[in-house]
Amino acid sequence: IPENEELLREMQARHRDVAATFVPSEFNPLPGFGNPHMQTIGGVFLRKSEGCSYVSEPGLAGISKILTAVASIDNSARDEDVCDYWDRRVRVETGCGQDFFHADVKYAGEPTSTWQSEESKGTIILIHGLESNSNSSLSTDMADAYWADGFDVICLNFRGCCGVPNLTIGGYHLGFTDDLRHFLEVLKESWETNESE
C-alpha cells in the first residue's frame, strides 16, 4: 500500500510542527492515588463529580474532595445494558465482506444523511477502549461533550463489542486497525456522494 504510506508521511510532515507545541505537564498524583489502576477505577466514578475532575490541592484538601465525591456516588441511575443515548446504530460491513461492526451516531441537529446533520460543526469519531463499547460511560461522556459543542459524533463498536455475535471467529485487538480504516473510507465515500448530489 505505497500510496497510503506516502499519504501518512505527508500528514505527519504537515502536522509535526503543531504536535511539537504540546508540552506535557508533570503528573503528581495525590497520596494513595499513584497506582494507575486506582486512577482508572476512580475516574469512572468521579469523572462527573463537581470539583473532582481536576484535583489540584495537595495533601488532605485534595483527598477530602475525592472522599466527598465517593460518598455521593449514585450508581443506581446507570444501567450499562440499556443504551438510549445514541440517535442511530448503523451496521457496517467489513472490508473483506465477511463480517460487520456497528457505528453509533449522535446528531448535533436534524440528520441530512446517515453520518451528518445540517447544523453540525463537523464530525468526531470516537474509538472505545479494550473490552468496552459505545455505551460505556466514558464513550457517552466524551460524545456528550462534543455534541454539546455542536459536533456530530460517531462511536465505532469494534467486532464483538456491540452485544451481537460476529459472523467470523476473528476479533479486534489494539493493533487491528482494518475496520477503522475501512470505516474512514466508507465515511469519505458517503461524503463524496452527498457532495455530488
Rosetta blueprint (number, residue, H / E / L):
1 I L
2 P H
3 E H
4 N H
5 E H
6 E H
7 L H
8 L H
9 R H
10 E H
11 M H
12 Q H
13 A H
14 R H
15 H H
16 R H
17 D H
18 V H
19 A H
20 A H
21 T L
22 F L
23 V L
24 P L
25 S L
26 E L
27 F L
28 N L
29 P L
30 L L
31 P L
32 G L
33 F L
34 G L
35 N L
36 P H
37 H H
38 M H
39 Q H
40 T H
41 I H
42 G H
43 G H
44 V H
45 F H
46 L H
47 R L
48 K L
49 S L
50 E L
51 G L
52 C L
53 S L
54 Y L
55 V L
56 S L
57 E L
58 P L
59 G H
60 L H
61 A H
62 G H
63 I H
64 S H
65 K H
66 I H
67 L H
68 T H
69 A H
70 V H
71 A H
72 S L
73 I L
74 D L
75 N H
76 S H
77 A H
78 R L
79 D L
80 E L
81 D L
82 V L
83 C L
84 D L
85 Y L
86 W L
87 D L
88 R E
89 R E
90 V E
91 R E
92 V E
93 E E
94 T L
95 G L
96 C L
97 G L
98 Q L
99 D L
100 F E
101 F E
102 H E
103 A E
104 D E
105 V E
106 K E
107 Y L
108 A L
109 G L
110 E L
111 P E
112 T L
113 S L
114 T L
115 W L
116 Q L
117 S E
118 E L
119 E L
120 S L
121 K L
122 G L
123 T E
124 I E
125 I E
126 L E
127 I E
128 H L
129 G L
130 L L
131 E L
132 S L
133 N L
134 S L
135 N L
136 S L
137 S H
138 L H
139 S H
140 T H
141 D H
142 M H
143 A H
144 D H
145 A H
146 Y H
147 W H
148 A H
149 D L
150 G L
151 F L
152 D E
153 V E
154 I E
155 C E
156 L E
157 N E
158 F L
159 R L
160 G L
161 C L
162 C L
163 G L
164 V L
165 P L
166 N L
167 L L
168 T L
169 I L
170 G L
171 G L
172 Y L
173 H L
174 L L
175 G L
176 F L
177 T L
178 D H
179 D H
180 L H
181 R H
182 H H
183 F H
184 L H
185 E H
186 V H
187 L H
188 K H
189 E H
190 S H
191 W H
192 E H
193 T H
194 N H
195 E H
196 S H
197 E L
